[in-house]
Structure formats: C-alpha cells, structure tokens
Amino acid sequence: MMDDFGWRIPAAIVRCARGDYNVIVRLGRGDPGQGMDEAAARTAGNRIVKAEKGRIMAASGSRQPFSGPGPDHSFRQKLGAGRFEIQRCAACSRYFFYPRALCPHCGAPDVAWAAPSGRGTVYSTTVVRRKPEQGGDYNVAIIELDEGPRLMSRVEGMSPEQVRIGLQVTARVSGAGENAVLVFVPAAGRGDHA
C-alpha cells in the first residue's frame, strides 16, 4: 500500500471498520489478526494508520512520519551543505538509503540521520559512452556502503574503464548547494575484495 507521498507502507489490514475507514496497523507487539479492533491494537503497542480506498489518510499517535517537503529534501539540503548522511532506524538499528519516512526493514517511523563511514565497495558498474564534445565517457556504479545500503553514483579519479566490481571506494561530496552530488573515489590502502 502507498501513502499520499508514494511511500510504501508495510502494514497488515485488520478486518474491522470504523466509519468510512479501514483500520491498518503496523506490525508491532500485538497480533494484527482478524477481529482486533482499533483500541486493542493501540493497547498492544501498534501504530494505527487509517486508509480510505487504498490511500493513507491519517496516522494516530504522537507523530506523523514527516511534515514538510519530505526526507529526500532533507538529504539534498545536507548534501548541499557538504554533509553525506543516510538514515538509520531507531527500532531495528539498520541503515537504509534512499531517504524514506518509514524504515523499510521494520516499518517504524523513528528514523534519524546519521553520518556513515563513507567507505564502500563497487557492487556493479557500467560505462556510458558519449562523444568527446559532449563530455566523453563516464561510469555509473552501484556502491554498497560498509553500513549495508546500496546507492547509485559514479567513481571519479580514474577512467571509466578502470572501475571494476570489488573496488574499494570512499565517498565525497562534489559541488555545493543545489549542484552538490555524491561521488566516490578509489580508497587509498584498502585493497580490493575481488
């Protein structure tokens, strides 16, 4: 199920109704089985999310997943200020990327920004061919961070053909403000996994 912002909501549909809403509970301590009503779900420690016609309309409890422009905007602002941060879930302690309102691993809304080590490994790479007058060839790589998440970027500081799977890399922010992008450079002294 998706909310109004396009975020995937890991949830179990509870077979009860209140008004025109179907009651959805995030998997938590309680049994989200058939027959559990909203009060029982709250007592069991579940976060209640109300949906109508497949769209998330409102969430109960003290906090909404976010207000304002959203997690991607926060990521871009941090990058623009020269900081590379990814999100980490307070409930399951796992890191994740791309920026989201809810943890993709456990569905918890308690996510915080954390600075990763910046170290990673090239998981996949390809060379995009362009004419020299258009800037020449460049690589596109999927980098697996030491913290676990994978993200798409490019490796600078070497020709696109030299980038290979298993290459150890380090993150750096290139540019500033709205033009800031996250790129990787070969890591000094880390060796290859391959």
Helices and strands as residue ranges (DSSP letters): E 12-18, E 21-25, H 38-43, E 48-52, E 55-59, H 71-80, E 86-89, E 95-96, E 111-114, E 119-128, G 132-134, E 138-145, E 150-153, G 160-162, E 168-174, G 177-179, E 181-186
